[in-house]
């Protein structure tokens, strides 16, 4: 994917920061319900896109330049993001869910943008510079978290696990593996 298309894709990805912010600001049950509705809507859109040729044609005309190859015949990254948000909202305490999803949105975005633009040292199919950007941005997000119910250990462990989840070629969409791995890791050291 060209850098310009990646910029558009990551801008949209960054806007999904509204999900963890919404989970933070809304009462817990309201946030969970909203994420459930959004996930169901996105799953429905994806199912229709994949099954109805006319819809697929219009969808590709509108969004084709920002789709990854694997998304053409599988679920979209946005669908994985909302499904993982649904799991995080129900499986983790609110602070962990908010941080895990924020690590995904900010860390993954920074890893891609920095890694593609300035990355020189290759590691596994990514770059050291992108991974350091992911780690650094996750740490910043963790330290900016406004609650006092998150320890430094949780932030460090969550940020490292999020970075490793972004880096490692695990055969699961990173929009699912990053927040789930980081969330479970933070839950373990809580």
N, C-alpha and C positions, 0 to 999 in steps of 0.2 A: 504494500500500500504506500502510495506517495506521501511525503511529509505533510503536504497541504490537506489531503484527505484525512490523515491521522490527526491533524490539528482540529478539523471539524468534528471528527469522531470524539476526541478527548474533550472538546468544549461541551458537547452534549453529555458526555460521561461526567464531567465536572458538575454540570447542572443537577445531576442526580444526588448531589450533596443535600438537596432538599429532603431526601428520604431520612437520613439520620438526624437532620435538624428538626424535621417534623416529629420524629420519634422522641426527641429530647423535649421539645416544647409542648407537645400534646399530652393529655392524660394517657396513661399506659394503655388502657383498653381502646381508647379512640385511635391511638397510633397503630395498634395492632389491627384494628378493623380496617383502617384506611389502607394499610399495607396489603391486607388480604384482598380488598377490592381491587387495588392497583395490580396486584399479581394475577388475579383472575382475569382482569381486562386484558393485560398483556399476553397472558397465555392464550386467551381466545383470539386475539389479533394474530398471534403467531400461528395458531392452528389453522385459521382461515387463510392466512398468507401461504402456508405450506400446502394446503389442499385445493384452493380455488385458483385456477390459472389466471383468470382476469385480474383478480386482486393481486396476485403475485407480480404480474406485469406492471401494474400501476405502482406497486410498492417499490419494485426495482427501479422504475423510472424516477421516482421521487428520492429514494435513499440508496440506490445501488452503489454510488461512488464511495460511500462510507461503510459498506458492509464488508466484513471479512469473508474470505472464501468459504470457511466452514459454516458461516451463517446462512448461506444461500439455501441450504437444504436441511438445516437444523434450527434449533431455537436461537433467538437473538441474544446477544450479550445483555440487553436490557431485561429480557425475561429472566435470565439467570440471576441478574442483580436483584430483581424484585422477589424471586423465589428465595434467594438467600436472605434477603431482608425479612421476609416472612418467618423463616426459620430462626434467624437471630432474635427477632422481636419476641418469639415464644420460648426459645431455649435459654436465653441469657437474661440476667438482670439488665435493666435499662441502660446503665452506664457502659456496660460491656458491649451491648448491641450497638449503641450509638458509636462507640469508638471503633469497633470492628468494621462497621460499614463506612465510617469516615476514613479508616486506613485504606479500605478498598478504593474509594472514590479518589482521594487525594494521592495516596501512594502509587496506585496503578497509573494515574494520569501523569504524575511527575516522572515515574520510571520510563514511560513511553516517550514523553516529550524530550526529556533530557538525554535518554539513551539513544534515541534516533538522531537527535541533532548533534550532540557532542560526544556520544559514546565511541570509544576507540578500542578499549580493552574488552575483547569478547570472553564471555563465560557462559557456557551451555547454549545458547542461541540468543542470549541477551548481552548486556554490557555491564561492566562493573560500575560505570558512571550512572547508568539508569538505576541499578540496584541501590547505590548510595543515595540517590535522589529519593527513591522510595523510602528507605530507612529514615533519612533525615526528615522528610515531610511527615512520616508517621509519628516520629518523635515530637515534632512541633505540634501536630494535632493533639497528641496525648497531653502535652504540657499546657496547651490552650484550653483543654476541656475544663469547663467552669465548675464542675462539682468537686467536692473533697472526698468522694467515695471511690477514688481510683488511686492506687499506689504507684510509686515510681517503678516498682518491680513489674506491676501489671502493664504499664506503658512500655517498658523495655521489652518484656517478653512478647507482648502483642505486636510491637513494631518489628522485631526480629522475625517472628513467625510469619507476619504478613509479607515481609520482604522475601523470605525464603519461599513462601507460597507463590509469589509473583515470579520468582526466578526459576524454580524447578519445573521441568516439563511433565507435570502430572496431568494425566488425560482427563481433566475435568475443567470446564470453563473457569478462568480465573475470577470471574465475578461471583462464582460460588465458592471456590476453594479459599480465596484470601480471607473473606470475613468469617467463614466458618472455622478455619484453622486458627486464625488470630483470636476469635471469640472463645473457642474451647481452651486455648492456651492461657488466656487471661483468667478464665474461670478456674483453671487448675491452680494458679498461683495467687488467687484472691485471698 
